[in-house]
Amino acid sequence: MSVKIEPTHIGEHLAGREFVYLITNSNERSHVVALRPVMLNDTARFSNTGRTPLANVAANSSVTLTWPPCDLSQSHEHAKYSLIADGVATVDGDELLVTITNAVFHRPA
């Protein structure tokens, strides 16, 4: 089951979510890295991503962000759901900016 989230409201749902998996693709294979973004509305800014995500985004700007379920300190309605978002990434110097285009809470099966 999935619950849609407005991209501009993602920041409201990140309490208790320590990091996000940034998934990039080079058109040959995927690359996953765990990071802590700075959020501003529907945009996630990533520093210290490493070379592979920067190179992948140069080849393919479509990315996926996956926040695991919240830590045990959270008990809100969607605490046990992962938060999954698709976005379009751009390289800004040595940082990545991801504009989120759609997002959902996804519960474990």
Rosetta silent file (secondary structure, phi, psi, omega in degrees, C-alpha in Angstrom):
SEQUENCE: MSVKIEPTHIGEHLAGREFVYLITNSNERSHVVALRPVMLNDTARFSNTGRTPLANVAANSSVTLTWPPCDLSQSHEHAKYSLIADGVATVDGDELLVTITNAVFHRPA
SCORE:     score description
SCORE:     0.000 S_00000001
   1 L     0.000  139.030  178.790    0.000    0.000    0.000 S_00000001
   2 E  -125.208  147.356  177.144    1.222    3.474   -0.859 S_00000001
   3 E  -123.620  119.867 -177.127    0.156    6.912    0.362 S_00000001
   4 E   -67.235  143.674  176.890    0.914    9.868   -1.921 S_00000001
   5 E  -125.383  135.547  173.769    2.877   12.817   -0.498 S_00000001
   6 L   -69.581  129.816 -177.593    3.040   16.248   -2.065 S_00000001
   7 H   -53.012  -35.534 -179.070    6.724   16.875   -2.926 S_00000001
   8 H   -71.850   -9.553 -178.963    6.709   20.283   -1.221 S_00000001
   9 H  -105.389    6.250 -177.014    5.667   18.609    2.065 S_00000001
  10 H   -57.114  -43.284 -178.347    8.417   15.986    2.270 S_00000001
  11 H   -55.638  -26.568  179.120   10.356   17.912    4.908 S_00000001
  12 H   -70.821  -14.798 -173.581    7.374   17.568    7.274 S_00000001
  13 H  -113.073   16.136 -174.223    7.801   13.781    7.251 S_00000001
  14 L  -100.944   -4.281  177.269   11.529   13.402    7.907 S_00000001
  15 L   -59.180  130.678  179.722   11.652   13.488   11.720 S_00000001
  16 L    84.173    0.548  176.925   13.205   10.232   12.896 S_00000001
  17 L  -107.686  103.947 -170.323   14.608    9.423    9.454 S_00000001
  18 L   -72.332  -29.431 -174.479   18.375    9.713    9.874 S_00000001
  19 L  -155.172  171.127  176.478   19.461    9.322    6.252 S_00000001
  20 E  -130.614  146.916  170.445   18.274    8.651    2.715 S_00000001
  21 E   -88.491  120.869  173.734   19.486    6.246    0.055 S_00000001
  22 E   -94.745  121.634 -177.980   20.260    8.176   -3.130 S_00000001
  23 E  -113.105  115.665  177.872   19.913    5.857   -6.121 S_00000001
  24 E  -114.565  165.944 -177.651   21.495    7.003   -9.374 S_00000001
  25 E  -142.936  133.428 -179.427   21.883    5.165  -12.661 S_00000001
  26 L   -91.714    7.410 -171.636   24.539    5.395  -15.357 S_00000001
  27 L    78.138   -5.037  174.807   22.267    3.700  -17.936 S_00000001
  28 L  -114.434  -39.829  179.382   24.390    0.591  -17.351 S_00000001
  29 L  -158.577  160.153 -179.669   23.937   -0.030  -13.619 S_00000001
  30 E   -88.904  157.123  176.733   22.560    1.544  -10.473 S_00000001
  31 E  -135.794  132.966 -177.962   24.574    3.036   -7.633 S_00000001
  32 E  -120.462  133.471  176.617   23.279    3.466   -4.070 S_00000001
  33 E  -139.959  139.431  177.952   24.761    5.732   -1.407 S_00000001
  34 E   -92.206  126.112 -175.399   23.413    6.660    2.060 S_00000001
  35 E  -139.822  169.230  174.652   23.480   10.426    2.693 S_00000001
  36 L  -118.701  103.078 -177.257   21.994   13.185    4.845 S_00000001
  37 L   -81.627  162.132  166.772   20.444   15.854    2.606 S_00000001
  38 E  -101.529  123.734 -175.829   19.574   19.432    3.380 S_00000001
  39 E  -100.764  140.207  171.484   15.922   19.908    2.394 S_00000001
  40 E  -141.384  104.395 -175.502   14.298   23.080    1.105 S_00000001
  41 L    56.519 -115.773 -177.644   10.674   22.563    0.030 S_00000001
  42 L  -101.063   20.459 -177.885   10.800   19.958   -2.773 S_00000001
  43 E  -121.582  131.636  175.852   14.584   20.113   -3.244 S_00000001
  44 E  -108.659  128.624  177.430   17.242   17.960   -1.574 S_00000001
  45 E  -107.223  127.707 -178.595   20.843   19.216   -1.581 S_00000001
  46 E  -117.138  129.205  172.870   23.567   16.589   -1.210 S_00000001
  47 L  -110.504  160.331  175.060   27.215   17.255   -0.356 S_00000001
  48 L    54.934   45.110 -178.646   30.018   14.696   -0.258 S_00000001
  49 L   -78.756  -22.407 -171.765   28.257   12.289   -2.600 S_00000001
  50 L    92.865  171.703 -174.728   31.433   10.889   -4.087 S_00000001
  51 H   -73.801  -36.676 -173.618   32.363   10.741   -7.756 S_00000001
  52 H   -62.854  -48.908  178.095   29.996    8.022   -8.947 S_00000001
  53 H   -59.701  -38.806  178.573   26.683    9.816   -8.213 S_00000001
  54 H   -62.528  -44.102  179.011   28.006   12.997   -9.848 S_00000001
  55 H   -66.955  -41.191 -179.871   29.054   11.073  -12.962 S_00000001
  56 H   -62.536  -43.541 -179.236   25.800    9.110  -13.070 S_00000001
  57 H   -65.592  -33.009  175.901   23.664   12.257  -12.885 S_00000001
  58 H   -62.607  -30.894 -179.989   25.674   13.769  -15.732 S_00000001
  59 H   -89.847  -30.397 -174.543   24.618   10.714  -17.807 S_00000001
  60 L  -153.924  110.370 -173.634   21.074   10.295  -16.447 S_00000001
  61 L   -80.480   -8.058  178.732   19.321   12.936  -14.320 S_00000001
  62 E   -77.878  127.305 -179.795   16.514   10.643  -13.063 S_00000001
  63 E  -134.070  164.567  174.070   17.115    9.543   -9.468 S_00000001
  64 E  -127.255  139.342  175.359   15.239    7.839   -6.647 S_00000001
  65 E  -114.930  133.314  178.700   15.430    8.707   -2.945 S_00000001
  66 E  -131.689  111.578  174.123   14.454    6.136   -0.314 S_00000001
  67 E   -92.391  124.762  176.496   14.190    7.038    3.364 S_00000001
  68 L   -65.366  169.706  175.633   13.890    3.893    5.548 S_00000001
  69 L   -54.975  160.462 -177.339   11.215    3.728    8.254 S_00000001
  70 L   -66.183  160.721  173.178   11.639    6.030   11.255 S_00000001
  71 L   -70.433  172.359 -173.374   13.702    5.207   14.297 S_00000001
  72 L   -69.260  -10.078  179.328   11.868    3.874   17.363 S_00000001
  73 L   -74.888  -12.949 -176.824   11.445    7.353   18.895 S_00000001
  74 L  -101.913  139.430  179.757    8.682    8.119   16.362 S_00000001
  75 L  -132.876   16.757 -178.840    5.143    6.801   16.665 S_00000001
  76 L   -70.470  172.100 -172.089    3.213    8.832   14.080 S_00000001
  77 L   -52.018  -38.680 -175.400    0.890    7.215   11.532 S_00000001
  78 L  -109.251   21.275 -177.131    3.548    6.593    8.864 S_00000001
  79 L   -61.614  -31.987 -177.306    6.584    5.918   11.097 S_00000001
  80 L   -91.323    3.500  178.936    6.873    2.303    9.915 S_00000001
  81 L   -93.911  147.803  166.664    6.620    3.249    6.232 S_00000001
  82 E   -79.836  153.364  175.561    9.538    3.953    3.913 S_00000001
  83 E  -111.939  118.311 -175.418    9.352    7.283    2.109 S_00000001
  84 E  -118.521  130.554 -178.122   10.192    6.876   -1.588 S_00000001
  85 E  -134.935  142.333  171.201   10.605    9.798   -3.981 S_00000001
  86 E  -101.604  150.193  179.737   11.515   10.204   -7.628 S_00000001
  87 E  -159.121  175.362  177.054   13.317   13.288   -8.788 S_00000001
  88 E  -115.094  125.125 -175.440   15.435   15.083  -11.332 S_00000001
  89 E  -105.300  148.768  172.430   19.018   15.789  -10.283 S_00000001
  90 E  -132.997  150.755  177.329   21.477   18.442  -11.389 S_00000001
  91 E   -90.846  130.071  177.769   25.147   18.845  -10.577 S_00000001
  92 E  -126.530   89.540 -174.499   26.034   22.101   -8.785 S_00000001
  93 L    68.006 -118.082  177.186   29.824   22.151   -8.400 S_00000001
  94 L  -104.867   18.927  178.363   30.578   19.176   -6.141 S_00000001
  95 E  -118.330  159.719  172.850   26.971   18.931   -4.900 S_00000001
  96 E  -112.598  137.666  172.120   23.801   17.360   -6.245 S_00000001
  97 E  -113.467  127.149 -179.869   20.437   19.099   -6.219 S_00000001
  98 E  -117.523  117.978  173.049   17.405   16.844   -6.532 S_00000001
  99 E   -91.604  118.524 -175.985   14.011   18.320   -7.343 S_00000001
 100 E   -79.327  129.434 -177.642   11.425   15.812   -6.166 S_00000001
 101 E  -101.600  -30.478  173.554    8.684   15.160   -8.709 S_00000001
 102 E  -158.684  156.274 -175.909    6.561   12.623   -6.807 S_00000001
 103 E  -154.025  151.263  178.117    6.689   10.785   -3.493 S_00000001
 104 E  -144.307  153.032  161.910    4.865    8.104   -1.520 S_00000001
 105 E   -85.438  137.897  178.951    4.926    6.383    1.849 S_00000001
 106 E  -129.882  122.484 -177.410    5.306    2.661    1.218 S_00000001
 107 L   -87.005  153.548  176.673    4.546    0.111    3.921 S_00000001
 108 L   -64.374  148.065  179.011    6.356   -3.186    4.305 S_00000001
 109 L   -72.756    0.000    0.000    4.605   -6.188    2.741 S_00000001
